[in-house]
Amino acid sequence: MKKILFYGLCLLAFLPVLPVRANDGVYYTKGNQLVPLTETDISVRKEVLTISIMDNGFARVDVYYEFWNPGKEVKRVLMGFEADPSYNDDYKFYPSGVHPHIKDFTVEMNGRKLSYGNAPCVAPGKQAGVHGLERIDTTKRYYVFDNNMLYEEGFNAEEGDNYKAGIAFAYVYYFNADFQPGLNKVHHTYTYRMSLTVGVPYIVDYKLSPAARWANGRIDDFTLVIRADNTAKNFFIPEEVFPGAEFCVSEGMGKIRRHKLYSEPAYEFTLRNGAVTLHLQNFTPKKELSISGAGLDCCFNVDTEGGAPLYLAGAYDRSRVVIMFSEEWMKGMKVVPADKAFQKRVLRNLPYAHRGHVFKDARLRQFFESLWWYMPDPAYKDSTDDFTPIDYEYIKAGK
């Protein structure tokens, strides 16, 4: 499947003295972790990771940590939040070091807001022979080619091996963290534009494994909260990330089931104006977190009993079109019921079903009740106050 956009987020951290050293414990990842790679004293006692999936294409990440410094002295750690350039996007270079798709970056430590700087840097671990946080010389002029590498103006990246000669780079937000003796609280937030593909409305990647690189090698008390505030979202998490875990709907309306994503075991969630929560003790991550919105590859309810036909079901997301009623897409499938007039009724009623409308019409009620994500809500009034442009597209298509 062709990727349209990719917004990888990564975090690096290293112990103090110099920002560039060969063996200073630089850390690189996709997600958000305030984790020094070589830390041997400070441990993670608690982490509460809250990810809010919004309708505007952005996700808000809110992380609360409790660290323990067993020493008697303040220990300073220079940390940096590193964000990969967006893939297949505008191919521009931003010499300020501020990522074009990250907003509202904040970090607080022990109740005090920390200042931070920005710099475009060579991405550690990606550039051959580079193991530290090396600043890019912004007095030169650059362009970004389609391999997401940085080249000086006048250099032809298309000639021979020149394609491989670019600089792998990242935009870095760096700050000093002073760990007081005993308990330390760190609160970190940002919003970023989510990844997406042709058939998936949003993807949120977050790297969990660096938590094991603190002194205790784990998170003593870990909580994951995924929110869908003032919206409804249907998404998956691969089961291998949290094998045997017990999620619960902690707010609003929602359902959880064990299902499959691309033929692999996964947890499936559907939420409306609510949240799902997972709480683990002594958590040592083995796999990285990926939240994938239900899309074209997850659009069918399959009833195999007695050789029953496929039912056109489908994920619905009010921020992006993920269902198509086209002859090519339905080739080889039997749609029940198959008449186009009913399909149009389904289309124009999808935005209302997504908000919990209770259908009195028997045919519509039967169809929508066959969709796992559908959750009827007798309290819902047929208001269009929160309708998005996508909702109105479906209504128009159903006329």
LINTAGI-V253459 format. One record per residue. N is the residue number from 0. RES is the residue in one letter. OMEGA is omega in radians with two decimals (none if undefined). NEAR is the number of other ideal C-beta (glycine too) atoms within 10 Angstrom. Layout:
BEGIN
n=(N & N)
res=(RES & RES)
omega=(OMEGA & OMEGA)
near=(NEAR & NEAR)
END
This chain:
BEGIN
n=(0 & 1 & 2 & 3 & 4 & 5 & 6 & 7 & 8 & 9 & 10 & 11 & 12 & 13 & 14 & 15 & 16 & 17 & 18 & 19 & 20 & 21 & 22 & 23 & 24 & 25 & 26 & 27 & 28 & 29 & 30 & 31 & 32 & 33 & 34 & 35 & 36 & 37 & 38 & 39 & 40 & 41 & 42 & 43 & 44 & 45 & 46 & 47 & 48 & 49 & 50 & 51 & 52 & 53 & 54 & 55 & 56 & 57 & 58 & 59 & 60 & 61 & 62 & 63 & 64 & 65 & 66 & 67 & 68 & 69 & 70 & 71 & 72 & 73 & 74 & 75 & 76 & 77 & 78 & 79 & 80 & 81 & 82 & 83 & 84 & 85 & 86 & 87 & 88 & 89 & 90 & 91 & 92 & 93 & 94 & 95 & 96 & 97 & 98 & 99 & 100 & 101 & 102 & 103 & 104 & 105 & 106 & 107 & 108 & 109 & 110 & 111 & 112 & 113 & 114 & 115 & 116 & 117 & 118 & 119 & 120 & 121 & 122 & 123 & 124 & 125 & 126 & 127 & 128 & 129 & 130 & 131 & 132 & 133 & 134 & 135 & 136 & 137 & 138 & 139 & 140 & 141 & 142 & 143 & 144 & 145 & 146 & 147 & 148 & 149 & 150 & 151 & 152 & 153 & 154 & 155 & 156 & 157 & 158 & 159 & 160 & 161 & 162 & 163 & 164 & 165 & 166 & 167 & 168 & 169 & 170 & 171 & 172 & 173 & 174 & 175 & 176 & 177 & 178 & 179 & 180 & 181 & 182 & 183 & 184 & 185 & 186 & 187 & 188 & 189 & 190 & 191 & 192 & 193 & 194 & 195 & 196 & 197 & 198 & 199 & 200 & 201 & 202 & 203 & 204 & 205 & 206 & 207 & 208 & 209 & 210 & 211 & 212 & 213 & 214 & 215 & 216 & 217 & 218 & 219 & 220 & 221 & 222 & 223 & 224 & 225 & 226 & 227 & 228 & 229 & 230 & 231 & 232 & 233 & 234 & 235 & 236 & 237 & 238 & 239 & 240 & 241 & 242 & 243 & 244 & 245 & 246 & 247 & 248 & 249 & 250 & 251 & 252 & 253 & 254 & 255 & 256 & 257 & 258 & 259 & 260 & 261 & 262 & 263 & 264 & 265 & 266 & 267 & 268 & 269 & 270 & 271 & 272 & 273 & 274 & 275 & 276 & 277 & 278 & 279 & 280 & 281 & 282 & 283 & 284 & 285 & 286 & 287 & 288 & 289 & 290 & 291 & 292 & 293 & 294 & 295 & 296 & 297 & 298 & 299 & 300 & 301 & 302 & 303 & 304 & 305 & 306 & 307 & 308 & 309 & 310 & 311 & 312 & 313 & 314 & 315 & 316 & 317 & 318 & 319 & 320 & 321 & 322 & 323 & 324 & 325 & 326 & 327 & 328 & 329 & 330 & 331 & 332 & 333 & 334 & 335 & 336 & 337 & 338 & 339 & 340 & 341 & 342 & 343 & 344 & 345 & 346 & 347 & 348 & 349 & 350 & 351 & 352 & 353 & 354 & 355 & 356 & 357 & 358 & 359 & 360 & 361 & 362 & 363 & 364 & 365 & 366 & 367 & 368 & 369 & 370 & 371 & 372 & 373 & 374 & 375 & 376 & 377 & 378 & 379 & 380 & 381 & 382 & 383 & 384 & 385 & 386 & 387 & 388 & 389 & 390 & 391 & 392 & 393 & 394 & 395 & 396 & 397 & 398)
res=(M & K & K & I & L & F & Y & G & L & C & L & L & A & F & L & P & V & L & P & V & R & A & N & D & G & V & Y & Y & T & K & G & N & Q & L & V & P & L & T & E & T & D & I & S & V & R & K & E & V & L & T & I & S & I & M & D & N & G & F & A & R & V & D & V & Y & Y & E & F & W & N & P & G & K & E & V & K & R & V & L & M & G & F & E & A & D & P & S & Y & N & D & D & Y & K & F & Y & P & S & G & V & H & P & H & I & K & D & F & T & V & E & M & N & G & R & K & L & S & Y & G & N & A & P & C & V & A & P & G & K & Q & A & G & V & H & G & L & E & R & I & D & T & T & K & R & Y & Y & V & F & D & N & N & M & L & Y & E & E & G & F & N & A & E & E & G & D & N & Y & K & A & G & I & A & F & A & Y & V & Y & Y & F & N & A & D & F & Q & P & G & L & N & K & V & H & H & T & Y & T & Y & R & M & S & L & T & V & G & V & P & Y & I & V & D & Y & K & L & S & P & A & A & R & W & A & N & G & R & I & D & D & F & T & L & V & I & R & A & D & N & T & A & K & N & F & F & I & P & E & E & V & F & P & G & A & E & F & C & V & S & E & G & M & G & K & I & R & R & H & K & L & Y & S & E & P & A & Y & E & F & T & L & R & N & G & A & V & T & L & H & L & Q & N & F & T & P & K & K & E & L & S & I & S & G & A & G & L & D & C & C & F & N & V & D & T & E & G & G & A & P & L & Y & L & A & G & A & Y & D & R & S & R & V & V & I & M & F & S & E & E & W & M & K & G & M & K & V & V & P & A & D & K & A & F & Q & K & R & V & L & R & N & L & P & Y & A & H & R & G & H & V & F & K & D & A & R & L & R & Q & F & F & E & S & L & W & W & Y & M & P & D & P & A & Y & K & D & S & T & D & D & F & T & P & I & D & Y & E & Y & I & K & A & G & K)
omega=(-3.11 & 3.09 & 3.08 & -3.13 & 3.00 & 3.09 & 3.12 & 3.07 & 3.13 & -3.05 & 3.01 & 3.07 & 3.11 & -3.10 & -2.95 & 3.12 & -3.11 & 3.11 & 3.13 & 3.07 & -3.05 & -3.05 & -3.04 & 3.07 & 3.10 & 3.14 & -3.09 & 3.12 & 3.14 & -2.96 & -3.04 & 3.05 & 3.08 & -2.93 & 3.00 & -3.05 & -3.03 & -3.09 & -3.11 & -3.09 & -3.01 & -3.11 & 3.11 & 3.10 & -3.05 & 2.99 & 3.02 & -3.11 & 3.13 & 3.13 & 3.13 & 3.14 & -3.03 & -3.10 & -3.07 & -3.14 & -3.14 & 2.97 & 3.07 & -3.13 & -3.14 & -3.10 & 3.06 & 3.14 & 2.87 & 3.14 & 3.10 & 3.07 & -3.08 & -3.09 & -3.14 & -3.12 & 3.03 & 3.12 & -3.13 & 3.08 & 3.07 & -3.09 & 3.09 & 3.04 & -3.03 & -3.11 & 3.07 & 3.02 & -3.12 & -3.07 & 3.07 & -3.09 & -3.05 & 3.10 & 3.07 & 3.06 & -3.11 & -3.05 & 3.10 & -3.09 & 3.11 & -3.11 & -3.09 & -3.08 & 3.05 & -3.14 & 2.94 & 3.10 & 3.11 & 3.00 & 3.08 & 3.08 & -3.12 & 3.06 & -3.11 & 3.12 & -3.12 & 3.02 & -3.13 & 3.07 & 3.12 & 3.09 & 2.97 & -3.03 & 2.97 & -3.09 & 3.14 & -3.14 & -3.11 & -3.08 & -3.11 & 3.09 & -3.12 & -3.10 & -3.11 & -3.11 & -3.05 & 3.14 & 3.07 & -3.13 & -3.05 & 3.03 & 3.09 & 3.12 & -3.05 & 2.94 & 3.13 & -3.14 & -3.01 & 2.99 & 3.12 & 3.09 & -3.08 & 3.13 & 3.04 & 3.10 & -3.10 & 3.11 & -3.09 & -3.09 & -3.05 & -3.07 & 3.02 & -3.11 & -3.14 & -3.14 & -3.10 & -2.99 & -3.11 & -3.13 & 2.97 & -2.99 & 3.13 & 3.05 & -2.98 & 3.01 & -3.01 & -3.07 & 3.08 & 3.08 & 3.14 & -3.12 & 3.09 & 3.03 & 3.14 & -3.02 & 3.09 & -3.12 & 3.14 & 3.12 & -2.99 & -3.13 & 2.96 & 2.97 & 3.11 & 3.12 & -3.06 & 3.00 & 3.02 & 3.04 & -3.10 & -3.03 & -3.11 & -3.02 & 3.12 & 3.07 & 3.10 & 3.10 & -3.13 & -3.08 & -3.07 & -2.94 & -3.14 & 3.10 & -3.13 & -3.08 & 2.97 & -2.99 & -3.10 & 3.06 & -3.10 & 2.97 & -3.08 & -3.09 & -3.05 & 3.07 & 3.03 & 3.07 & 3.06 & -3.01 & 2.96 & -3.08 & 3.11 & 3.09 & 3.04 & -3.10 & 3.11 & -3.01 & -3.09 & 2.91 & 3.11 & -3.08 & -3.11 & 3.12 & 3.13 & -3.07 & 3.10 & -3.07 & 3.10 & 3.03 & 3.04 & 3.02 & -3.02 & 3.11 & 3.02 & 3.14 & 3.12 & 3.08 & 3.12 & 3.04 & 2.99 & -3.05 & 3.10 & 3.04 & -3.07 & 3.08 & 3.11 & 3.13 & -3.11 & 2.95 & 3.06 & -3.09 & 2.90 & -3.06 & 2.97 & 3.13 & -3.08 & -3.06 & 3.02 & -3.01 & 3.01 & 3.13 & -3.11 & 3.04 & 3.10 & -3.02 & 3.04 & -3.06 & 3.08 & -3.13 & -3.11 & -3.10 & 3.01 & 3.10 & -3.06 & 3.09 & 3.13 & -3.07 & -3.02 & -3.12 & -3.08 & -2.93 & -3.05 & 2.89 & -3.10 & 3.08 & -3.05 & -3.10 & 3.09 & 3.14 & -3.13 & -3.11 & 3.04 & 3.05 & 3.06 & -3.09 & 2.97 & 2.97 & 3.06 & 3.08 & -3.05 & 3.11 & -3.13 & 3.11 & 3.08 & 3.08 & 3.07 & 3.00 & -3.14 & -3.11 & -3.12 & -3.10 & -3.08 & -3.10 & 3.12 & -3.14 & 3.02 & -3.12 & -3.09 & -0.20 & -2.92 & -3.04 & -3.05 & 3.13 & 3.13 & 3.10 & 3.12 & 3.08 & 3.11 & -3.12 & -3.05 & 3.11 & -3.14 & 3.14 & 3.14 & 3.10 & -3.13 & -3.14 & 3.01 & 3.13 & 3.10 & -3.04 & 3.07 & 3.11 & -3.02 & -3.08 & 3.11 & 3.14 & -3.14 & -3.13 & -3.07 & 3.08 & 3.07 & 3.12 & -3.05 & -3.06 & -3.07 & 3.12 & -3.12 & -3.12 & -3.11 & -3.11 & -3.09 & 3.05 & -3.03 & 3.12 & 3.08 & -3.06 & -3.10 & -3.13 & 3.14 & 3.05 & 3.11 & 3.10 & -3.11 & 3.05 & 3.13 & 3.11 & 3.12 & -3.13 & -3.10 & -3.13 & none)
near=(11 & 7 & 13 & 14 & 16 & 17 & 24 & 19 & 25 & 25 & 24 & 28 & 27 & 26 & 19 & 13 & 9 & 11 & 18 & 16 & 14 & 9 & 9 & 21 & 18 & 24 & 24 & 19 & 22 & 20 & 22 & 23 & 28 & 25 & 24 & 27 & 17 & 13 & 21 & 11 & 13 & 21 & 18 & 28 & 16 & 16 & 23 & 17 & 24 & 17 & 20 & 19 & 24 & 18 & 19 & 11 & 16 & 19 & 25 & 17 & 18 & 18 & 20 & 16 & 22 & 17 & 24 & 19 & 20 & 11 & 12 & 7 & 9 & 11 & 19 & 12 & 21 & 19 & 25 & 25 & 26 & 26 & 25 & 20 & 26 & 22 & 16 & 12 & 16 & 11 & 13 & 11 & 19 & 16 & 15 & 11 & 20 & 15 & 26 & 16 & 19 & 19 & 13 & 10 & 18 & 13 & 21 & 14 & 22 & 14 & 7 & 8 & 10 & 16 & 7 & 16 & 11 & 18 & 20 & 24 & 25 & 22 & 24 & 25 & 14 & 15 & 16 & 6 & 6 & 18 & 15 & 18 & 25 & 17 & 13 & 18 & 10 & 14 & 6 & 11 & 10 & 21 & 16 & 21 & 16 & 11 & 12 & 18 & 20 & 20 & 19 & 13 & 9 & 8 & 13 & 10 & 18 & 8 & 9 & 8 & 6 & 13 & 15 & 10 & 12 & 20 & 20 & 18 & 24 & 26 & 23 & 26 & 22 & 20 & 18 & 14 & 21 & 14 & 23 & 14 & 13 & 11 & 13 & 20 & 13 & 20 & 16 & 23 & 16 & 22 & 18 & 22 & 19 & 23 & 23 & 20 & 19 & 12 & 18 & 25 & 26 & 25 & 20 & 23 & 20 & 22 & 23 & 23 & 16 & 24 & 22 & 16 & 18 & 24 & 16 & 15 & 12 & 18 & 25 & 16 & 16 & 22 & 17 & 24 & 17 & 26 & 24 & 25 & 16 & 11 & 22 & 24 & 30 & 26 & 29 & 22 & 23 & 20 & 18 & 12 & 20 & 21 & 10 & 5 & 13 & 9 & 17 & 11 & 16 & 16 & 15 & 17 & 16 & 22 & 16 & 15 & 10 & 9 & 15 & 13 & 19 & 11 & 7 & 10 & 12 & 22 & 20 & 19 & 23 & 24 & 26 & 21 & 17 & 19 & 19 & 25 & 16 & 20 & 16 & 18 & 9 & 11 & 21 & 14 & 19 & 12 & 14 & 17 & 21 & 19 & 22 & 22 & 24 & 27 & 26 & 19 & 17 & 25 & 19 & 14 & 12 & 9 & 13 & 7 & 5 & 5 & 6 & 11 & 12 & 17 & 18 & 23 & 19 & 21 & 24 & 24 & 25 & 21 & 22 & 16 & 15 & 22 & 19 & 12 & 16 & 7 & 6 & 6 & 12 & 15 & 7 & 5 & 13 & 11 & 16 & 15 & 13 & 12 & 9 & 9 & 7 & 15 & 17 & 14 & 16 & 22 & 18 & 15 & 19 & 24 & 23 & 21 & 23 & 23 & 22 & 18 & 21 & 13 & 17 & 7 & 11 & 8 & 12 & 17 & 16 & 12 & 23 & 23 & 12 & 14 & 22 & 17 & 24 & 22 & 20 & 14 & 13 & 7 & 6 & 14 & 9 & 8 & 9 & 11 & 5 & 12 & 15 & 15 & 8 & 19 & 20 & 12 & 13 & 21 & 17 & 10 & 15 & 16 & 7)
END
